[in-house]
Amino acid sequence: MNLLEARDITKRFGGIVALDGMHFAAKAGEVHAILGENGAGKSTFIQILSGALVADRGKIMLRGKTVTAHGPGAARRAGIAPVFQELSLISDLTVGENIWFGDEALTPLRMISRRALNARTAALFAELGLDGIAPDRLVRSLSIGQQQLVEIAKGLACDPDILILDEATSALVPHEVDWLLDIARRRADAGKLVLYISHRMGEVRRVADRITVLRNGETVGTAETSAIGDDEIVAMMLGRRLNRLFPERHATATDRTALKASGLSVGHQLKGMDFTLREGEVLGVAGLQGHGQRELFMALAGAVRFGGSLEVWGRPVSIRSPRHALSQGIGVALLPEDRRHQGLLLAKPVRENVVLAALSRLTRFGLIDRQAEADVVSESVSRLQIKVGSPEQLAGTLSGGNQQKVVLAKLLATDARILLFFDPTRGVDVGTKAEIFAMMRDLAASGYAILFYSTDIAELVNVADRVMVLSYGRISATLPADQLSEDRILRATMIGQVAA
Amino acid sequence: MKRSLSSLLGRTDGWGMPLVVLFIIAGLIELMRPGSFGLEQLALICASAMILVFVATGETIVVMRGGIDLSVGGTLSLASVISATRADLPGLDLLPWLALILGVGFLIGVANALIISLLKLQPFLVTLATWSIVEGIALIVQPSEGGTVPPVWFAWGYSRPFGIPISVLLLMLLMLWWAWFRRTRMANSIRAAGSNERSAYLNRVSLMGTNIAAYGISGVMAALAGFFYATQTGAGSPVVGAQYVLPAIAAVVIGGTSLAGGRGGLTGTITGAFILNLTGTVVFLLKLTSYWQIVAQGAILVLVVITGSIVEARSERSGADR
């Protein structure tokens, strides 16, 4: 009998379907890996399992019985302990307080005994073979790696029947990864179930008995790890895709360097990148979530501070702020990932949104030149085929695709000739996607330089001239046009990790 | 030396720095007027600071929960006018009345918490509204300052059980309560919810339960402050509360409790309340008009917040513990 079974689970967020009737089954005594691309629905599924989210439809069964209670407490009582990628620790409490939160030993006055708490934590760490973390340290004073270890220890502390490890190794060093895989193996051998969510094929191969692959919120299939090859897994993760979404690609890059970065770094997320972006080129950026692409785009747009040096059109520059990035002589504009919050003023008309970043150009004696403004707006609306009733329509009332076009129009209204597209097709319908890709190629052909990140690898393969793959804040590979393929890129994101 | 001092200060709930400031101010006062801190003087200082201490105590718990409570102004006023107008009803003694007044404060707090949790509204807006409502009710109960506080209550306000002035005794009880409360599961849950609601939820914390506890405590403390005000002055005031709202928040911040929630404690807040109180003495001794007290309080607020953030940045870098 299956220890855990999920049937027909569906979960929507607004208009986006995260899980679409997926099913899943796992037995006691196995390590079961769940694989899938970003957005395949893995996170949503484990959040439903651990009570952090409630499914719209479908049921979860434990030992053949349907689970009815919801919420983290109910999941915990049912013997499910999640170890979250984004961590569930309280940074203002100590390590011990976090691990035993809600299960602390109390004194007769119903106070939490710190001494007992710390002793119990020390005993747990000793049993798990963890050292170097003092139980009375505040969590916020720990490194991310240490916090991840504490999160893992917390999951293990209640000796759960089902342990969920969600990208639990993302901040660990190799010997810590070995330690965790060993623990997962031993728990399975002791008759417990371990769900192992990871992008790292090497780890999955080492530890998992079986693999289930998700794609677009559906279950593609389950297989014994030993009976399936990497190529097959990658094919299952990617599925088949239509290609007419994408425009024809002609190399339009010139010899002129638009942007040259040397040793570009941001905090711990971006550890020194060297690359060149040429005029007329679409340079793709690939990488799993959280491997430095966000920092790269934010740094170039002037939104975060960075180290290293930067040349724009051959001139060394330092970009101090988004305003500075847009100024004459630099001209770098970002199409941000969250258009509703970072890209648009939803409660303002399309007109104001389009000219927002170009106002200095349209202003005379401190007043906006209404005629010039109207010209810019009407030109953008027709050029980008934005479907609006009038320029006075509020941006918030447009569809996702048209909103994205307004953001694009805003970028084009500035003098910027280096454009940063961060996941421009997120939440955009297929038709608009095709228009955006065509627009990107047109812009490149007319001399713009474009840096393009997408969570959808197929888009990079079909739109970009070259793709650099980011892994752990470094470039793990740069693939020229004739070597672009989805599995090459996917492999580079994973191989980079195994090596790291 | 410098490093060890800053790491020592960083090791506290944030009250190390304000304690240093408090001692500096007290030292100044002692220099200008030797003998300012005799036992009798301490009792007087304590009595004059306690109203602020009470209000700021409740505010501390709410701020740790990640909220803010402006309604304490109204609750304080309402409690004071109830004390000054309704206490002549026959058949009710001091203690039942006190319980009733504190109960009213608690209910106001619970109302705040329910509105905030159920309707998912900003604490600032909700408590601004309830402040206005409660203060309006206080004005309806008693339109102007005055009324009569029963002589027994007045006597209680100046009593000395076991030879200890009542205000000092209350302060000691309050600190004792905090020594207990800070180590309870509820306190940890409040910190957790104030630190990060999502993580707290994943850790099985009831977000509404912690709100009810925090705003409930705040309401009770504000009502206690109003009652104490009435016993000290012998009268009630429907508008007195407004004078304490911003100083209470200032005392919380000076005491090292983060307005972002999650960190802080009562020790610092009490220190902060006394700092604000003693600046009045300094201004008086310098023979300046009392308006300078407001200027000085603002300056201290800015100063303590700046030094606090520097100390914190240092201790964070050196990984110091609480």
Interface residues (C-beta under 8 A of the other chain):
Chain A: S50 A52 G71 P72 G73 R76 P82 F84 L87 S88 L89 I90 S91 D92 L93 T94 E97 N98 F101 G102 E104 L106 L109 R110 M111 I112 R114 A134 D136 R137 L138 R140 S141
Chain B: W180 R183 T184 R185 N188 R191 A192 G194 S195 N196 R198 S199 A200 Y201 L202 N203 R204 V205 G262 R263 E316 G319 A320 D321 R322
